[in-house]
Amino acid sequence: MERGRLRVYLGAAPGVGKTHAMLAEGHRRRDRGTDVVVGYVETHGRPRTAEMVGDLEVIARRDVSYRGTAQQEMDLAAILARRPSVVLVDELAHTNVPGSAHEKRWQDVETILEAGISVITTVNVQHLESLNDVTEAITGVRQRETVPDAVVRAADAIELVDMSPQALRRRMAHGNIYHPDKVDAALSNYFREGNLTALRELALLWLADQVEEGLDRYRAQHDIDSTWAARERIVVAISGGPESATLMRRAARISARRSGGEWQALYVTRHDGLSGIAPERLTELRAKAEELGGTLHTVVGDDAAESVLAFARAENATQIILGASRRRWPSVMVRPGVGEQVIAGAREIDVHIVNHDYVRSPRSALASRTDSMGRPRRAAGYLFAVLAPVAVSSAMWRSSHVDGLPTEAMALMAVVVATALIGGLVPAVIAALASGLLLNYLFTPPLYNWTIAAPANITALVLFIVVGIAVAVVVDRAARRTIQARKARAEADALTVLAHTLLTSSDDLPGLLGSACEVFGARGAAVLSRDDAGTESVVAVQGQPVGQVEDGDLTCDIDDRTLLVLRGASLPADQRGLLNAYAAYAKVMTERRAATSAEVERLRLAEADRTRTALLAAVSHDLRSPLAAVKVAVASLRSTEVAWSAEDEAELLATIEESADRLTALVTNLLDMSRIYTGSVHASLAPVGVRRAVLDALAPMPEGDRVTVDVAPSLCVCADAGLLDRVIANIVENALKYTPRAAAIVVDAATRGERTTIRIADNGPGVSDHQPLFAPFQRMGDVPAKDGVGLGLAVARGLTEAMAGSLVTEDTPGGGLTFVLDLPSTTLREESA
């Protein structure tokens, strides 16, 4: 059976017209002869939306009983039995009432699609799973109902229903979205212009990403490697040299000229990994690219031009930026540069060659080769290049009757190779020229003069010199690569040790310093900190004591105030990168130390703040009622205007006694919390039976009989009995306050693993914004001023967290609010009540 097609109307916020657009599409298809039915449409009480349903066939909703109330859900079975061509299903992210075929409505839609029925549905961007955290940061509201992005991305068509923030706010002000009594609150909170603008941008960007993903998929399926300039994309190739920042700035300026443009920097490294820029330089360039609004990418390839072109085509780039060549004209004539090769192969991609301050000023190759050799070794190479050809030629001349010209030539060639290994390229070239001259003078007829009789000997002599120089170049390069490989291996081993140290220990600075001593041959190492007055203090030390910078022979800055100091060590300039790596790891460890200390302090302050908040809230909230009762009862007894009977006096005295007992219990709990705040004692955690705790909390409540307790007698939690009593009492009092008498309030509990969840659910009006519920002094707008000060839930959360638990809220299926109290479980069982 062919799968049905899915069409999604995506909106940035409620009220933009998604349901209206879905119904309009349904009418259009029905008028075209398609069998269309309405599976589920939520009008939210909007008359115009209800009118849009019109004469479309509507599948009756299914009644579901949940906790004594009747709820209505989409009838999936009726839709599958009716088998229309198209079904309209509103609110894709909706959570079904427990007992339905699926937990989520998008799962119902999947079933309908598998049955070969096409679906048209709606969803808001804040309900997409990947954007849930982002929208919460924007609006301050956590969406409990989400749909996986993959479900929406798999749709055959996604259409954005867009409306400007100003127009949407006008619709809201006119009462076209919410009931008039909710308009002011909505405009001041969720529907602020800034929120709507951010959500609109989020929806546009998400949809643009899906369009781009579809374009890339189409290009890959059809093997299209040419550039489609749907968006301006710039690739800037950098060498890592000082001109790289100039090129990236130029790319940023070009990209900024067109809205939606983007640019990427590209660095090509060789396969052997022996040539290229230092890792810290690459880190600097990556930071610079991000600062300018771009990104830096690295690819591996021996042909830089081909790598740049391949990357640009893979990214569908429209422009490539290259720096003007730094090579001198002789090398340009011999071999074309990267710029010339990229221009030749770019085809439809525009190539910009950007001038810079470093054109035609490369570092001398000879200087770079010389720098890598120490002075003693260079001197030995030059000495060997002069003396070795003379010595070998003299020995061969004395035995010329035994050997011939080929043997003498090969012996002198060996001298050239040995010279290249000892002193590098320049001494080897000198040795090759000297060997060629001696070969001509001593062994090529006529002997002992610089002339050559046979033309063949001329060719042989020239080839000897050319081959000698070529061999010297190859041997010199191989020797240098070997040296580089050894250095790279040593640095890699050291960095591996560093990485292992960093991963396996949080702040083992002494261990890191010990490793630095081994790698650099130092006798001692230390991390020193310097304050504003310039006084130095030791953070960590290993080996010989290092108390100040002057005690060390090698230093490296960790940050503005901290230094890594090595004693008894010297380091070549080309190995500073490894030292910088040690400094970077030391910085991570010191920052981790500081972060750990700050986190411990933050948690301590947060716990103290929660406890203090709960303490103050309890003082102002829970002490008021018993104090008032005591005052009224005492005033009544002292009154001379009323003659109280013995029964009345007994009742008033009982009220005083009951209130005093309640005050005593509350003061005891408050004193315990104050001790917890000061850190002198901990909450008295012990096994507490959940059912008994709930019944004890309900006992003194006048309307406690409205609450249904569905808790097994065996469930037990690890909590403080007194604090748990206050938590449950405050939550239930809140539910009784806001829930109509005809609505149900149910308390149930279940254990999952090592945690027990107590749920207190009501079927009242619920709330649209869960975030401020636990804030102190938070009161609903319809509560009389005398009915509490809005601290009950703040007290409940503070006391719960003091018992290592959590208290959150969620929507009750079918309407209402559910408080979810999570506490540690215990294996002890309460005796049946």
N, C-alpha and C positions, 0 to 999 in steps of 0.2 A: 504494500500500500504506500502510495506517495505521501510524504510528510506535508502537512499544511504549511502555509506561508505566514510569517509573523511580521506585523507592522507595528512599530512603537512610536507613539507621540511623546516626545521628551520635553519637559518644561523645567524652567529654572526655579519656579516657586508655585505654591497654590494660587489658583485664580487666573493663570495666564490664558486659559481656554483650551486645555488639553481634551477634557471630556467633550466640550462643544465641537472641537475638530474631529474627534473620533465619531461622534454621532452624525456630523455632517458627511463624513466619508461613508458611514453606513447607509444614509439616505441616498447618496450618489450611487452606490453599488446596487442598492435595492431597485432604484429607478432604472438601472441598466439591465435588470433582470436577474441579478444574483440573489440567492436565498440567504438573507441576512437576518440574524436574531440578536437580541440583546441578552447576553448571559448575566451581566452584572453592571449596573451603572449607579454610582453614588452621586446624588444631586446635592448633598450637603444643605438641603433646604433652599436651594437657589431656584426661583420660579422659572427663569429663562432656560436653565439646564433641563428642568423637568419638561418644559414645553418642547425642547429639541427632540425628546424621545418620540413624540408624535405618534404615528401609526405603525412604528416598527414593532415587530413581534417581540414580546418580552417573555423570557423563560422565568417562571415563578421561582422565587427563592425558597430554599430549604430551611425549615425550622430546626434549630439545634438547641437542646436543653443543656445548660451548663450551670451547675451550682444553684439550681432552683429557679433559674431565669431562662426565658426563651430568647434565643438569638437567631438571626437570619444570615445565611451564607449562600453563596452561589451553588446552585444544584448541578454538580458535575455530571451525575448520572443522567439527569434529564437532558442535558446538552448532548451527551454522547448518544442517547437514545433518539433524540430529534435529528441529529446528523445534518445540520445546515452546512452551507458552503462557507459562510463567514459568521463568526460570533464576536460580539463586542464585549470586552472584559475590562472594566475600569480598575485602577489602583493595583498594579502588578505586584507591588511589594507588600500587600496586605497579609497579615497573619490570621489564619483561620482559627475558629473556635475549636478547642480540643474536642476530639471525637470526629473531626472531619477526615476525609480520605487522605489529605496531605496537610502538612503543617503550614505551608505557604501557598499563596495563590499562584505564584509563578510555577510551582510544581503542578498545579491544576492545569495551567496553560500548556505545559510540556505534554501532559497526557492528551489534551485536546489536539495539539499539533501532531502527535504520534498517530492519532486516529484519522488523520487526513483532513482535518478541519482547519481552515485558516483563522487567525486570531488578529484582531486589532485591539491594542491595549494602550495604557497611559502609565507614565512614571515620572516622578520629579528627580532632578539631578541629586538632591540630598539623600535619596534612597539608594543610590548606587553604592555598593559595598566599599569600593576603593576610595570613594570621596567622603565617606562617613565622618572620618576624623577632621578632614578639611572643612566641611560644612559646619561641624560643631565648633571649630575654632572661629569661624566667621560669625555664626548666629548665636553661639552659646547654648544651642539646643542639641541634645544627643538624640538622633533618630533611632528608635528601637526596631523599626521595620526596614529591612534592607533586602536588596535583590543582588545576586552575583553579577558582576560586570559581564561575564561570559554569556549569560542569558540574553542580555540586551545586545551585546556585540554580535551574537549569532542571528539577530533579526534580519530578515530580507530587506527591510526598509526602516530607517530611523528618520523621523521628521521632527525638527525643532519647532516648537510652538513658542514664539518669541514675543515679548512685549517690553517696552521700555519701563524702567522703574517708576518714572513719573506717571505714566498711564496706569500702571498697576496700582499705585497708591491712590489714584483718582477713583478707580473701580472700587477699591477698599473703602474710601471715604463715602462713596455713594451707596454703600451697603450691598454691593453686588457679590461680595465674597463671603463675609462673615456677618453674623447678626449685629445690628447696630450697637448693642451694649458691649461688644467685644472689639469694636473698630478702633477706639482710641488706644487701648492696650496693644493691639496688633501693630498699629502704625508707630508706636513708640518703641517697640521691641523687635520682633522678627522682621517686620516690613519696613524697617528703616531703609532709606535710599541707598546708603552704603552697603548694607547687607544684600539688597536686591541686585545692585550693580555687580558685586563680587560673585553672587550666584549665577548671574547671567553670563559673566565672563567664563566662569567655570564650565557651564553647560556648552558654551561655544567652543572652548578649547577641547573639551572631551569629545565633542562631535567632530571637530577638525582632526583630532588624532585618529578617530575611527575612519574618517575619509582618507587620510594619508595612509593608514594601514591597508585599506582596500586598494589604493593606488599601487602601493609597493607589491601587494600580492598579485595584482593584475600584471604588472611589469615582469614579475618573476615567472608567472605562468606562461607568458608569451615571449620570454627570452628577450625582453627589450632592455638594452643597455645604453641607449641614447638618452640624452637629458630631456626631460619634460619640465619646462620652466614654470611649473604651477606655483612655486614659491622660490624666492631668491635665496639660494644657498651658496655660500662662499667657502672655499677651502684655501687656506693660506699655508704653504709649505715653509717650514722653518728648519734651519740647520743647527739651531742651538747657539749660534754666535751672537754677538752683541747687537746685530741688526734685527734679531727676531722680534723684539718689542716694537720696533718701528713698523714691521710688517703687520703685526697683530693690531696695532692702532689703526693702520690704514684699512684693514679688513673691517674693524668695528665701525669706522666712519662710512665706508661704502654700504655696509649692512643697514646702518641707521637711516639711509636715504629713502628706504622703502619699507613701509609697514609690513611686519610679519617676516622680515628677512632674518637670517641666522647665519652664523659663521663658525667654522671649526678650524683649529690649528692642527697641523699634521707634522709629526716628526718620524722620520724613517731611520731605523737602526738596522745594522747588518746582522746576518744570521750568526756570525761567529761571536758576536757580543763583545769583541775586543776593542772595537773602535766606536767612538761616540762620546756624547757628553756625560758628565758626572750625574749621578742620580739627584744630588741636591740642586743642580742646575735645572734638571727637568722639573723638579718640584717648584722651583721659582717660576718657570715658564707656565706651569699649570695654574699657579696662583694668579699670575698676570692675565692669563686668558680668562679666568673666571671673573677677575676684577673688571675686565673690559666687556663682559657679557657673552663670552664665547666658551668653548670647551677645547681641551687639548687631547689629541689621540696619538697613540704610537702604533706603528705597524713595523713588521720585520720584512726586510727585502734587500737583496744585493743591488738591484737596479732601482735607484731612487726615482727616476722619472716614471718608470712603469708602475711603481708602487703608488705614486701620487695620482696618476691617471686612474688606476684601478679603484682607489679609495674615492675619488671624485665621482666616478660613474656609479659606484655602489651607493653613494649618498645623494645621487641625483643632483649634483652640484651644477650651478649655472656659471660660476666664475672660479678661476684659480689665480691666486696671487703668489708670485715668486719674487725673491730679491734679485737684483742685478748681480751678475756673476762677480765673484771675488778673484777669479783666476786671471793670470796674465796672458797676454796675447799669444805667446808661443804655444802654451798648452791648449788654448782655445782652437788654434789652427790644427793641432794634431788630433784632438778629440772634442766633439761637440759637448757642451755642458748640459746640465739638467734643464735649464730654461729652454734651450733650442730643442731638446728632445720632447719636452712637454708640449711646446707649441706645435711641433710636427704631428703629435698624436692626439691633440685635444679635440679635433673636429669641431663639434658644435659648441664646445665650452669656451667661453671667453677667458683669455689668459692675460693677466696684468704683470708686467715686469716693473717692479718698484725700485727706484733709485734710493741709495742710502749712503751714509757717511763712510762706509767701509768698502766701497767698490774698489777693486783692483789693489787692495791692500791686505792680502792674506799674510799670515805668518809664514816666514821662510821655512821651506821644507828642510833645508839644511840645518837651520837653527833648531827646529823641533827634533831632528835626529840627534844633533849634538847635545841638546839639553838632557836627553835620556841617558847619556853615557857620563860616568864620573871622570874627573880630570886624570886620575892615575891610569884608568883604563884607556882613555884617549891617547895619553902619552905613550903607553905601551904599544898601542896599535900603530902609531906613527913610527916609533923606533923599529918595530917588527917589520913594517912596510919597507924601510930603508935597508935594514941589515939582513933580513931573511933572504931576499932575492940574491944579494951579493954572496952570502954564504952558500946557498944551494947551487948557484951558478959556478962558484969556485970548485965546489966538490964535484960537480958534474964535469967541469972542464978537465980536472985532473984524471977523471976516468972516461974521457971521451972515446978512448979506443975500445971500451967495453960496450957502451950504449950509443944510441943514435938520436937524431933530432926529435922524433916523437916522444922518446922517453924523457928527454930534457924538457920538452914543452909541457908534458903532463906533470913533471915534478914542479915546475914553476907555477902551473895552474893550481897545484895543491897549496903552494905558498899563498896565492891570492885568496883561496877559500879560507885558509887559516887566519889570514889577516882580517877578513870580513868578520869571522867569529870573534876575534880579539878586539878589534878597534872599530868595527862598523864599516860603513860604505866608503867614506872618504879615504881612510888609509888603504882600503882594498883597491880603490881606483889607482892610487899612487903605486901600490904594489904591482898592479896589472901593467901599468906603463913602464915601470922600472924593469919588470920581468921581460916585457917585449923588447926593450932596448938591449938588455943583456943577451937575450936569445939571438938577436940580430948580430951583436958584436962578437960573441964568442962561438956561436954554433952555426951561423948561416954563411956559406961561401959568398964572396971572399972574406976570410976570417980577419978579425982585429981591425975592421973599419966599418963605417956605417952604411956602406953601399951593399946592394943585393944584386947578385948576378942573375939568378933565375927568376922569371916572373912568377912562377908557382910559389916560390918562397915569399914573395911579396904578399900574395893572397893569403898564404898560411899565417904570416906574421900579423896581418891586419885582422884576420879571423881570430887569432889568439887573443889579441887585445880586446876585440869586441866581445868574444865569449867570456873572457876573464871579467870584464866589467859587468856583463849580464849575470854571470854566476855570482859575482860579488853582491849585486842588487838582490838576487833571490835569497842568497844565504843571509844577508843582513836583514831582510824582511822576515825570514823564517825565525832568525834568532830573536828579533824584537817581538814577534808574535809569541814565541815561547816565553819570553820574560813577562809579557803582558798577561799571558794565560796563567803563569804561576802567581803573579800578583792578584789577578782576578780570583783565582782559586783560594788564595790565602784570605782575601777580603770576604769572599763568599762564605768560607768556613767561619770566619769571625762573626759575620752578620747572622749566620745560622745559629751560632751560640747565643748571640744577642737576642734573636727572635725567640729562641727556646726559653731563655732567661725571662724575657718579658711576658711570655705566655704562661709560664709555670709559677711565677712568683709575682705578687702584686707590687712590692716595693723593696726588693732585695738589692739595694744600692751597694752594699759591701761586696756582694757577689759580682755585680757588674764591674766594680772597680778592680776586683781581683782578676777578672778576665782581661781588662785593659792592661794591667801590669804584665800579664803573660804575653799578650799580642805585641805590645810595644816595647817589651823588655825593660819596663820601669821598675824601680825599687819601691815606689810608693805612689798612691793615687788618692785623690780626695775631691769631694764636691764642696766648694766654699760658697757661702752666701754673704752678700755685702749689703748693709743697710744704707739709709740716706746719709748718715754721717761718715760713710766710708769704712766703718768697722767691719772686719771680716770674721765670720764664724764658720765652724766646721759642721756641715750637714751629715757627711759620712766620710770615712777614711778607711784605707786598706794598705797594709805594708808599712813602710817607714812613715812616721808622722809628717803631715803636711798641714801646718797651721795657718799659713798665709801664702799669698801668691809668690812672694819672693823666694819661698822654699822650693818652688817647682822649677823645672827646666822647660816644661811645655804646657801651654794653657790653651783652652778653647772655651769660648762663651757658650753657656747653655741658654741663658736669656739675659735680660738687662741687669739682673742682680745676682746671677749664679754663674759659677765658672767650674770647669773641669780642669784640675791641675795634676800633672804627672811629674814625678821626681825621678831623676836619673834616666831620662829617655830623650832621644833625638829622633826626628822624623823628617824624611824628605818631603818636599812640597807636594809631590804627586800622590802622597798617601794621606794628605790632610782630609780627604773625603771619608776615609775609615774613621779617623778621629772625630770628624763631625757626626758620623753615625753613632758613635759612642755617646757623644754629647746629646744627640737627639733622643737616644734611649734614656739617658739620665734625666732629660727634661720630662719625658713621659712618666718616668717613675716618680720624680718629685711632684709633678702635677697630680699623679694618682694618689700620692700620699696626702697632698693638700685637699684633693677632692674627697677622699675617704674621711678625712677629719671634718671637712665642711658638711658632708652628708650625715655623719654621726651627730654633729651639732644641730643640723637642720631637723633631723628626726627628733632629737631631744626637745628642741624648741616647739616643733609641731605638736608633739605629744603633750607638752606642757600647755600649749595654747588650747588644744582640744579639751584637756582636763579643766583648765581654767574657765573656758567657755561653758562647759557643762556645769561646772560648779556655780558660776554666777547665774546661769539660766535656771538651775534648780532652786537657788536661793530666792530668786524673784518670782518664780512660777509656782513651785510646789509648796512653799511655805505660806503662800497667801491664803489659800482656802482654809486650812486648819486654824490659822490665826484669826481669820474672820469668824469662823464658827465659835471659837473660844470667846471672842469678844462679844458676840451676840448673845451667847448663852449666859455669860457673866452679867452683862447689862440687863438681861431679862430677869435674872435672879435678884439683882439689886434693886430693881424697880419697885417702888411702893404703890404704884398706880394699879397694879394687877395682883390679885390674890391667887397665887399658884397652888394647885392641888398637889398632893404628895406624888401622884403619878407624873404630873408635869415637871415637878422639881427633879424627880429621879431621871426623867428623860433628858432634861437639860444637863444634869450632872454627867449622865452617860455620854452626852455629846462632847462635854468638856474632856472627859477621860479619853474618849476615842480620839479626839483631835490631839490631845497631849501625847498619846501613844504614837500617833502618826508623826508628830513633830519630833519625838525622840528617835524614831526610826530614821527619819530624814536627816536629822543632825548627825546621827551615827554614820550614815552613808556619806554625808558631806565631809565629815572628818576623815573617813577612809580615803576619799578622793583627794583631799588636801595632802594626805600623807603620800599618796601616789604621785602627786604633783611635785612634792619635794624629793621624791626618790627614796624615802625612808622605809616604805612598805610597798607591797604589791597587792594587786587585786586578789581577794581570797577566792581562788578558783577551785571548784569542787564539783563532783557529779551532781547535776540537778535534773530531776525528771521534768520533761517538757510539759506533759499534760498537767501535772500538779502545779507547775509554775504558772501556766495559763489560767487554771481555775482559781488559784490564789489571787492573781491580778484582777480577775473579773469579779470576785466575791464582793468587794465593797462598792461596786459600781451599781447605781440604781437601775440602769438599763442593761446590765450584764446579760440578762436572759435573751437579748436580741442576737447574741453572738453564738454561732454554732461551732463547737470544738470537735474537730475530726482528727485527733492525735492518738496514736497508739500508746497505751500505758508503758510500753517497754522503751520508748525513745528517751535517750538521756544525753545531755550536753555537759561540757566542761565550762562552767560559768560561775559568776558570783550571784547567789540566789537573790540578794537584796537588789543588786543593780539590774538583774534580768527582770525582776518584778516591776521596776520603774519603767524599763524599756517597753515591756508588753503593755503596761497600763497606759502609757502616753500614746502609743500607737492606736490602741483600741479606743481611747477617749477621742482621739482625732477622727477615727472612722465613725464613731457614734455621732460626733458633732456635724459631720458633713454628709452623712448618708441618710436618706429619708427612711422613716420607720418601716415602710413596706419593702425596702430593699434588704438584701441579705448581707451579712458579714460572717465570713467563714475563716476559721483558723485551722490550718493543717500543717503537717511537718513530714519530712522525709530525710533519710540518711543516704548520702552518696560518698562512699569511701570514708575518709577521715573527717568529713564535714557534715553537719546537719543544718538543713534549711527550714526555717519556720516562716510560713507565708500567712499574712493577715490580709485578706482580700475583701473589698467591698464592691458593691454595684452602684455606687453613687455617681455624681456627675463627672468625676475624674478631673484631671488637670491637663492643660495643653503644654505646659512647660514644667518639667520635673526639676530643673536645675536649682531654683531658689527655695525648694521645699524645706531644706534643712538649714537655711540661713536663719540666724536669730531674728526675732521680731517679725517673722514672715507670717502674715495673716491674709486669708482670702477676703476679697472685697465685700462679701455679704455677711461677714461675722460681726455681731454687735461688739461695740467697744468694750463692754464689760465681760465678754466671754473670752478671757485669756489674752495674753500679750504675744502669742505666736512663738513660744519658746519650747513647746513640748517636744517637737521633732528634733530640734537642735540638742535637747537634753538626751533624747533617745539615741541619736547617733554618737554623741560624745561618750555615753556610758557603754555603748556597744563596742566602740573601738578600744576603750579601756580594758575590755575583756578579750582582746585579740579577735574580734569579730568584725563584720561589716553589715551595713544597713543601706539598702538601695530600694528604688521603686521601679515599678513597671506598670504598663496599662493592663487592667483586667480585661480579658477577652469579652467582648460584648458591652464594655463600658464600665468605668470605675477605676479604682486605684488599688494596687497590690504592693504591700511592703514586704520585702524579702530580707529576713534576718538570718545571717550565716554565722554559725558558731562551731567550734571544734566538737567533734563527737567523743563519746566515751563508751567503753564496753559494759560499764555497770548498768544495771537495770533498776528501774523504780518499781516499787511494789504497786500492784494494781490498786487504783483508788476506788 
